[in-house]
Each structure stands twice: as C-alpha cells, then as structure tokens.
C-alpha cells in the first residue's frame, strides 16, 4: 500500500446536504480529511484533504469501523 494510512484518525459521520462526504477527521496538525463514497461501489471510499488533494488508498466502513483496504 502506498501513502499514509489515515484509518486511525477520529472519523465522525458528516451530514452533507450534497451527499458527497460520508466522514470527516482532523490530524494532529489540524488538517482536515473527508471520506467520499465511490458512486459505483458505495462500500468503498476515498480520501480528499482540505487542500483538495487525494491521498492514495481506499477505505471502507463495512463492519462498523473505518479501515484501509488498499
């Protein structure tokens, strides 16, 4: 797996009126991250940072906890 594993952040659900972001979290430096569901496979999510960068890796909340799957 490439990139930093962000699954250990304190992810919390987001009520996004547009339905884009499912979860949000902040790291120790205050940078914000959002998990966005894949349109075709909603069990899988990708990360977008507040700077609109997309860190590598796919995540899931299947089973109740956020974990990295690739």
MARKOLSE-709215 format. One record per atom (N, C-alpha, C): y, z, x. Coordinates in Angstrom, 2 decimals. Atoms other than C-alpha are relative to their C-alpha. Layout:
R  y  z  x
R  Y  Z  X
...
end
This chain:
R  y  z  x
R  -1.19  0.00  0.84
R  0.00  0.00  0.00
R  1.24  0.00  0.88
R  -1.26  0.05  -0.73
R  3.42  -0.88  1.24
R  1.03  0.85  -0.71
R  -1.12  -0.74  0.60
R  6.55  1.16  0.68
R  -0.31  1.46  -0.23
R  0.04  -1.44  0.22
R  7.22  4.75  -0.18
R  -0.63  0.30  -1.36
R  0.62  -0.42  1.26
R  5.08  6.46  -2.85
R  0.96  0.96  -0.72
R  -0.98  -0.78  0.75
R  7.51  7.80  -5.46
R  -0.64  0.80  -1.14
R  0.67  -0.67  1.12
R  4.88  9.30  -7.78
R  0.22  1.51  0.00
R  -0.19  -1.45  -0.08
R  5.66  12.83  -6.57
R  1.37  0.46  -0.50
R  -1.31  -0.39  0.54
R  9.23  12.75  -7.92
R  -0.17  0.61  -1.38
R  0.05  -0.65  1.31
R  10.00  14.74  -11.07
R  0.40  -1.01  -1.08
R  -0.28  1.02  1.01
R  9.75  11.85  -13.54
R  0.13  0.63  -1.36
R  -0.16  -0.48  1.37
R  11.04  12.52  -17.02
R  0.27  -1.20  -0.92
R  -0.18  1.11  0.93
R  10.98  10.27  -20.10
R  1.48  -0.27  -0.28
R  -1.36  0.44  0.30
R  14.13  8.30  -20.92
R  0.00  -0.60  -1.39
R  -0.16  0.68  1.28
R  15.31  7.35  -24.37
R  1.01  -1.12  0.20
R  -0.82  1.16  -0.30
R  16.64  3.91  -23.52
R  0.11  -0.85  -1.26
R  -0.15  0.79  1.23
R  18.10  2.09  -26.55
R  -0.46  -1.45  0.15
R  0.46  1.37  -0.24
R  17.22  -1.27  -24.95
R  -1.49  -0.08  0.25
R  1.43  -0.02  -0.23
R  13.65  -0.17  -24.28
R  -0.43  -0.43  1.39
R  0.34  0.45  -1.34
R  13.79  -1.08  -20.59
R  -0.67  1.11  0.82
R  0.51  -1.07  -0.85
R  13.32  2.18  -18.67
R  -0.85  0.97  -0.80
R  0.89  -0.96  0.64
R  10.44  4.48  -19.53
R  0.21  1.41  0.57
R  -0.18  -1.28  -0.69
R  11.11  7.25  -16.95
R  1.13  -0.11  0.99
R  -1.00  -0.06  -1.06
R  13.82  8.36  -14.56
R  -0.28  1.21  0.88
R  0.17  -1.10  -0.95
R  13.80  10.57  -11.46
R  1.05  -0.14  1.09
R  -0.96  -0.03  -1.10
R  16.06  11.56  -8.58
R  -0.67  0.61  1.21
R  0.57  -0.56  -1.22
R  15.07  12.14  -4.97
R  0.89  1.11  0.55
R  -0.74  -1.14  -0.58
R  16.32  14.94  -2.70
R  1.42  -0.37  0.42
R  -1.34  0.44  -0.38
R  19.36  12.85  -1.71
R  0.83  -0.42  -1.21
R  -0.73  0.32  1.22
R  20.37  12.28  -5.33
R  -0.09  -1.44  -0.46
R  0.17  1.39  0.40
R  19.29  8.63  -5.51
R  -0.86  -0.07  -1.25
R  0.73  0.13  1.25
R  18.11  7.61  -8.96
R  -0.99  -1.14  0.01
R  1.05  1.01  0.14
R  14.95  5.67  -9.77
R  -0.43  -0.06  -1.45
R  0.45  0.21  1.38
R  13.68  4.21  -13.04
R  -1.31  -0.75  0.01
R  1.25  0.73  0.19
R  10.18  3.15  -14.05
R  0.16  -0.88  -1.22
R  -0.14  0.99  1.07
R  10.21  0.00  -16.17
R  -1.38  -0.58  -0.29
R  1.30  0.52  0.40
R  7.18  -1.15  -18.14
R  -0.07  -1.52  0.16
R  0.29  1.42  -0.09
R  5.65  -4.54  -17.43
R  -0.16  -0.54  -1.41
R  0.00  0.56  1.35
R  6.16  -6.72  -20.51
R  -1.41  -0.40  -0.45
R  1.33  0.50  0.35
R  2.66  -8.24  -20.43
R  -1.10  1.05  0.11
R  0.98  -1.07  -0.18
R  0.80  -5.08  -19.37
R  0.75  1.33  0.02
R  -0.87  -1.17  0.06
R  2.75  -2.02  -20.59
R  -0.55  1.28  0.63
R  0.54  -1.17  -0.72
R  0.37  0.46  -18.88
R  0.51  0.05  1.43
R  -0.45  0.11  -1.38
R  1.76  -0.74  -15.55
R  1.53  -0.06  0.03
R  -1.46  -0.06  -0.12
R  5.35  -0.02  -14.44
R  0.43  -0.27  1.44
R  -0.58  0.19  -1.33
R  7.58  -0.97  -11.52
R  1.28  0.82  0.08
R  -1.17  -0.86  -0.25
R  10.49  0.94  -9.97
R  1.23  -0.85  0.24
R  -1.31  0.55  -0.32
R  14.15  -0.01  -9.97
R  0.87  1.18  0.43
R  -0.88  -1.07  -0.46
R  16.59  2.08  -7.95
R  1.38  -0.19  -0.61
R  -1.37  0.09  0.55
R  20.18  2.82  -8.98
R  0.78  -1.14  0.63
R  -0.65  1.13  -0.65
R  21.26  0.15  -6.49
R  -0.61  -1.33  -0.42
R  0.71  1.16  0.53
R  19.11  -2.34  -8.46
R  -0.91  -0.66  1.03
R  1.04  0.47  -0.91
R  16.66  -2.66  -5.59
R  -1.34  0.29  -0.66
R  1.33  -0.20  0.56
R  12.99  -2.95  -6.48
R  -0.95  0.38  1.13
R  0.96  -0.43  -1.03
R  10.86  -0.82  -4.13
R  -1.40  -0.51  -0.35
R  1.34  0.53  0.25
R  7.34  -2.17  -3.71
R  -0.89  1.06  -0.63
R  0.98  -0.87  0.60
R  4.49  -0.69  -5.70
R  0.00  -0.04  -1.52
R  0.19  -0.07  1.44
R  3.13  -0.45  -9.23
R  -0.48  1.39  -0.36
R  0.32  -1.36  0.44
R  2.75  2.80  -11.19
R  -0.55  -0.05  -1.42
R  0.50  -0.13  1.36
R  1.01  3.95  -14.35
R  0.16  1.43  -0.47
R  -0.01  -1.35  0.58
R  1.25  6.90  -16.71
R  -1.25  0.22  -0.85
R  1.27  -0.13  0.72
R  -2.23  6.36  -18.11
R  -0.67  1.29  0.45
R  0.59  -1.30  -0.34
R  -3.88  9.78  -18.24
R  1.02  1.11  -0.01
R  -1.01  -1.03  0.16
R  -0.58  11.61  -18.67
R  0.85  0.32  1.21
R  -0.81  -0.26  -1.19
R  0.70  11.74  -15.08
R  0.39  -1.33  0.64
R  -0.46  1.20  -0.70
R  2.68  9.21  -13.05
R  -0.76  -0.07  1.31
R  0.69  0.20  -1.29
R  0.61  7.79  -10.20
R  0.15  -1.45  0.42
R  -0.12  1.35  -0.56
R  0.85  4.79  -7.93
R  -1.36  -0.68  -0.04
R  1.26  0.73  0.08
R  -1.80  2.12  -8.47
R  -0.09  -1.12  1.04
R  0.03  0.98  -1.10
R  -0.82  -0.38  -5.75
R  1.29  0.02  0.76
end
